[in-house]
């Protein structure tokens, strides 16, 4: 068989001289080369080429008349030429060899209109001929005529915009005037806005730092696309640029009466003035009701309407009722009845032990009190808000009264506190019924039961507000009691009931506890957390100082206690999402005892930049995790959680953070590995991503029990309220795997309760309004729990298991409930599917894919979006989530 020929085109072997000799040397004569090229052209193209060369000669003629005709003709040819998307227009291609000739002639011409005409043509030719970085297209444009830029085509305008932004940056650094550039910018923006290129107009205006120009150029046809691009690009901008961009979007929405969207931006900016301005500007009663539903969902339940915002007293009362979230329980139960899940579930229904092959059946006998406590939490999570269950609310047939008391006393000591508080969770959001049922426990002789009842009062009132303020009246009496557990119950209850309210009465009750040296560390720690919750994201200086002094007063041994970290967390919550406002406090934290200094620094930074997606802060936290210490440092745990808190803002950062956390798992110290599962849980809360689920499943069998515990709890967090069958199966298998280890089994049970949270009707995600808004109180609840889980053994597996109830702040029904103009439920067909990102797409692209049609009320999973399937009604809010008011469409006619 003949040997194969070598196929080494890059380097021919020495033997291939024959081939080398056969390659002809390039023709030195350019004329011959041009002739060869001309032979390849079609007759039509050849005629065009010769025509253009003739125009070039005529342009150099001494007769101005001839020059003008030639220039006009050349201009006409360039403007009317069309090309495919991948090729250069033929006139530009044929004129390229003459670019230098025309340039030289331009320089020799005297100033005249003709010279400006030639400058226009050179500006267009520079599109393909300008050397890198020379910006010749812009140079000639500025010297050319004042003609319409757009007539030269999109590509030319786009190229010019790029050159303007470079020139602008250069002139800014040299402090040179930019007026001539701005004249061009106005023309380009007007052109882009007319031709569906809104993103390009916005990008150019961002480069030249003049976004205000946008407001003049938007119209009814393009304002929605423009604002969508502005709001989505704000996520990727550093502060304070993001706020400026959102301010412009807010102005545009207000200009076109798109008040619901304007409200979302006002909430994102945390700007109370904008919210008040909306109530004053918008007079439509239905729109105002919808505002109130959005405020309630965001956790602004403490927003007060006054006469100035709403002069009509009866309307004001009705609106305030919606803001106070009093409709939440009723709407949630409507959803439950519609989906037919009202039947109470017992912990056994959740464990499904019968599906295991008998291995896990001995779980109950290992540590009966611990398993009863787990069942208490599972029962509370699963039946949350349903107002009935099989352990706490069933009245027994025995004359002795309620059998809930008998379940209560199946728990030991501090377990009774969680059991009594679980009644608050079952009656969640139903304040009147909740307080009536909890009342009986206040007459108990057991201090733990009273403490649990106080905590239950806080839970029932969480995220809702009652005009009579019953929580304050009840709880304030017990704050001064001697018993520590009662004190903690009252303090924590106040924190849950008034989270985000900035209520001064609550502050006056709690502040004295911080400064009093006679109280134990746990009382002070929970007081700091509660104050942090009540003043979440407010940067309140008085509260900050009180917590700082309390930290400074602690002895070194106390600062080593895991509970001492709650003090720093309470301080961090005051600055949640407030970015640079935390700087003064971080300076003060440098004076703390070295045991807590770094820890405090990490918590302050992670809270301040939570939900901002700030890349530099994520890098800072990764840098902290990369340091190897002799014995693991406690501050690295909060640094890992910090990565998740900052990166959860948008999808891209979230995916990158997940990859970074997997590196930390491989190379990090043990204390870092313990925090990674919790960070993953926080990133994908109520959103079970398959890759994260697999990682956590692997870690749940880790040799280090603390890593395994954190992974198990995180499996519960990512599956929270989803009824995810795969996670439920994993947890069932884990329950039989760990049935001899009481602590790990307890974690498995808690995770099982979370996966079936509210029988699958609730979510823990702090994001809402199509993931645009982040509710500060919801995030605060999640942050407290994940920080508590950094030291499982001391807190959740110790006597402070009731910190699990902080999750109540993040619990929200994941529903779409449509109501009519009188706020009565109204069933309409809706399409529910995966949301599609339509930012920057022209026309009217589809916003959902893979949809199914249901009748409302419906459940919305993570990443789902809904749209109405019929045109009979028009939604008042453009975002279909939570409570949405529908009004009849006047233009709708029933089809035969």
SULSUL-V466746 format. One record per backbone hydrogen bond with DSSP energy under -0.5 kcal/mol. CO is the residue of the C=O (numbers start at 1). NH is the residue of the N-H. Records with the same first field share a line. If there is no record, write none. Layout:
# SULSUL-V466746
CO = NH + NH
This chain:
# SULSUL-V466746
7 = 9
13 = 16
15 = 17 + 18
16 = 20
17 = 21
18 = 22
19 = 23
20 = 23
22 = 24
28 = 30
29 = 33
30 = 34
31 = 35
32 = 36
33 = 37
34 = 38
35 = 39
36 = 40
37 = 40 + 41
38 = 41
42 = 46
43 = 47
44 = 48
45 = 49
46 = 50
47 = 51
48 = 52
49 = 53
50 = 54
51 = 55
52 = 56
53 = 57
54 = 58
55 = 59
56 = 60
57 = 60
58 = 61
62 = 64
63 = 67
64 = 68
65 = 69
66 = 70
67 = 71
68 = 72
69 = 73
70 = 74
71 = 75
72 = 76
73 = 77
74 = 78
75 = 79
76 = 80
77 = 81
84 = 87
89 = 93
90 = 94
91 = 95
92 = 96
95 = 98
96 = 99
98 = 102
99 = 103
100 = 104
101 = 105
102 = 106
103 = 107
104 = 108
105 = 109
106 = 109
112 = 116
113 = 117
114 = 118
115 = 119
116 = 120 + 145
117 = 121
118 = 122
119 = 123
120 = 124
121 = 125
122 = 126
124 = 127
125 = 128 + 129
126 = 130
131 = 134
135 = 139
136 = 140
137 = 141
138 = 142
139 = 143
140 = 144
141 = 144
148 = 151
149 = 152
150 = 153
153 = 157
154 = 158
155 = 159
156 = 160
157 = 161
158 = 162
159 = 163
160 = 164
161 = 165
162 = 166
163 = 167
164 = 168
165 = 169
166 = 170
167 = 171
168 = 172
169 = 173
170 = 174
171 = 175 + 176
172 = 175
178 = 182
179 = 183
180 = 184
181 = 185
182 = 186
183 = 187
184 = 188
185 = 189
186 = 190
187 = 191
188 = 192
189 = 193
190 = 194
191 = 195
192 = 197
193 = 196
197 = 200 + 201
198 = 202
199 = 203
200 = 204
201 = 205
202 = 206
203 = 207
204 = 208
205 = 210
206 = 209
210 = 213
211 = 214
212 = 215 + 216
213 = 216 + 217
214 = 217 + 218
219 = 222 + 223
222 = 226
223 = 227
224 = 228
225 = 229
226 = 230
227 = 231
228 = 232
229 = 233
230 = 234
231 = 235
232 = 235
233 = 236
234 = 237
238 = 241 + 242
240 = 244
241 = 245
242 = 246
243 = 247
244 = 248
245 = 249
246 = 250
247 = 251
248 = 252
249 = 253
250 = 254
251 = 255
252 = 256
253 = 258
254 = 257
257 = 259
258 = 262
259 = 263
260 = 264
261 = 265
262 = 266
263 = 267
264 = 268
265 = 269
266 = 271
267 = 270
270 = 272
271 = 275
272 = 276
273 = 277
274 = 278
275 = 279
276 = 280
277 = 281
278 = 282
281 = 283
283 = 285
284 = 288
285 = 289
286 = 290
287 = 291
288 = 292
289 = 293
290 = 294
291 = 295
292 = 296
293 = 297
294 = 298
295 = 299 + 300
296 = 299
300 = 303
302 = 304
303 = 305
306 = 310
311 = 313
312 = 316
313 = 317
314 = 318
315 = 319
316 = 320
317 = 321
318 = 322
319 = 323
320 = 324
321 = 326
322 = 325
324 = 465
325 = 328
327 = 331
328 = 332
329 = 333
330 = 334
331 = 335
332 = 336
333 = 337
334 = 338
335 = 339
336 = 340 + 341
346 = 349 + 350
347 = 350 + 351
348 = 352
352 = 355
353 = 356
356 = 358
358 = 361
359 = 362
360 = 363
361 = 364
362 = 365 + 366
363 = 366 + 367
367 = 371
368 = 372
369 = 373
370 = 374
371 = 375
372 = 376
373 = 377
374 = 378
375 = 379
376 = 380
377 = 381
378 = 382
379 = 383
381 = 384 + 758
383 = 386
394 = 403 + 404
398 = 401
401 = 396
402 = 405
403 = 407
404 = 408
405 = 409
407 = 410
408 = 411
412 = 415 + 416
413 = 416 + 417
414 = 418
415 = 419
416 = 420
417 = 421
418 = 422
419 = 423
420 = 423 + 424
421 = 424 + 425
422 = 426
423 = 427
425 = 385 + 428
426 = 387
427 = 430
429 = 431
430 = 434
431 = 435
432 = 436
433 = 437
434 = 438
435 = 439
438 = 441 + 442
439 = 442
440 = 443
441 = 444
445 = 447
446 = 450
447 = 451
448 = 452
449 = 453
450 = 454
451 = 455
452 = 456
453 = 457
454 = 458
455 = 459
456 = 460
457 = 461
459 = 462
460 = 429
461 = 464
466 = 469
469 = 473
470 = 474
471 = 475
472 = 476
473 = 477
474 = 478
475 = 478 + 479
478 = 481
483 = 487
484 = 488
485 = 489
486 = 490
487 = 491
488 = 492
489 = 493
490 = 494
491 = 495
492 = 496
493 = 497
494 = 498
496 = 463 + 499
498 = 501
503 = 507
504 = 508
505 = 509
506 = 510
507 = 511
508 = 512
510 = 513 + 514
511 = 514 + 515
512 = 516
513 = 516
515 = 517
516 = 519
520 = 524
521 = 525
522 = 526
523 = 527
524 = 528
525 = 529
526 = 530
527 = 531
528 = 532
529 = 533
530 = 534
531 = 535
533 = 500 + 536
534 = 502
535 = 538
540 = 544
541 = 545
542 = 546
543 = 547
544 = 548
545 = 549
546 = 550
547 = 551
548 = 552
549 = 553
550 = 554
551 = 554
555 = 559
556 = 560
558 = 561
561 = 564 + 565
562 = 565
563 = 566 + 567
564 = 567 + 568
565 = 569
566 = 570
567 = 571
568 = 572
569 = 573
570 = 574
571 = 574
572 = 575
573 = 537 + 576
574 = 539
575 = 578
578 = 581
579 = 582
580 = 583
582 = 586
583 = 587
584 = 588
585 = 589
586 = 590
587 = 590
588 = 591
589 = 592
593 = 596 + 597
594 = 598
596 = 600
597 = 601
598 = 602
599 = 603
600 = 604
601 = 605
602 = 606
603 = 607
604 = 608
605 = 609
607 = 577 + 610
608 = 579
609 = 612
613 = 615
614 = 618
615 = 619
616 = 620
617 = 621
618 = 622
619 = 623
620 = 624
621 = 625
622 = 626
624 = 627
627 = 629
633 = 636
634 = 637 + 638
635 = 639
636 = 640
637 = 641
638 = 642
639 = 643
640 = 644
641 = 645
642 = 646
643 = 647
644 = 648
645 = 611
646 = 613 + 649
647 = 650
650 = 654
651 = 655
652 = 656
653 = 657
654 = 658
655 = 659
656 = 660
657 = 661
658 = 662
659 = 663
660 = 664
661 = 665
662 = 666
663 = 667
664 = 668
669 = 673
670 = 674
671 = 675
672 = 675 + 676
673 = 677
675 = 679
676 = 680
677 = 681
678 = 682
679 = 683
680 = 684
682 = 685
684 = 687
687 = 689
689 = 693
690 = 694
691 = 695
692 = 696
693 = 697
694 = 698
695 = 699
696 = 700
698 = 701
699 = 702
703 = 705
704 = 708
705 = 709
706 = 710
707 = 711
708 = 712
709 = 713
710 = 714
711 = 715
712 = 716
713 = 717
714 = 718
715 = 719
717 = 686 + 720
719 = 722 + 723
724 = 728
725 = 729
726 = 730
727 = 731
728 = 732
729 = 733
730 = 734
731 = 735
732 = 736
733 = 737
734 = 738
736 = 739
738 = 741
740 = 742
741 = 745
742 = 746
743 = 747
744 = 748
745 = 749
746 = 750
747 = 751
748 = 752
749 = 753
750 = 754
751 = 755
752 = 756
754 = 721 + 757
755 = 723
756 = 759
757 = 760 + 761 + 762
758 = 761
761 = 814
763 = 812
766 = 775
768 = 772 + 773
769 = 772
773 = 768 + 775
774 = 776
775 = 779
776 = 780
777 = 781
778 = 782
779 = 783
780 = 784
781 = 785
782 = 786
783 = 787
784 = 788
785 = 789
787 = 790
788 = 791
789 = 792
791 = 795
792 = 797 + 798
795 = 800
800 = 803
801 = 804
802 = 805
803 = 806
804 = 807
805 = 808
806 = 809
807 = 810 + 811
808 = 811
812 = 763
813 = 815
814 = 860
815 = 882
816 = 818 + 857 + 858
817 = 884
818 = 826
819 = 886
820 = 823
824 = 820
826 = 828
828 = 856
829 = 869 + 870
830 = 832 + 854
831 = 867
832 = 852
833 = 865
834 = 849
836 = 838
838 = 841
847 = 836
849 = 834
852 = 832 + 854
854 = 830
858 = 816
859 = 861
861 = 864
863 = 835
865 = 833
867 = 831
872 = 889
874 = 887
878 = 880
879 = 881
882 = 817 + 884
884 = 819
885 = 876
887 = 874
888 = 890
889 = 892
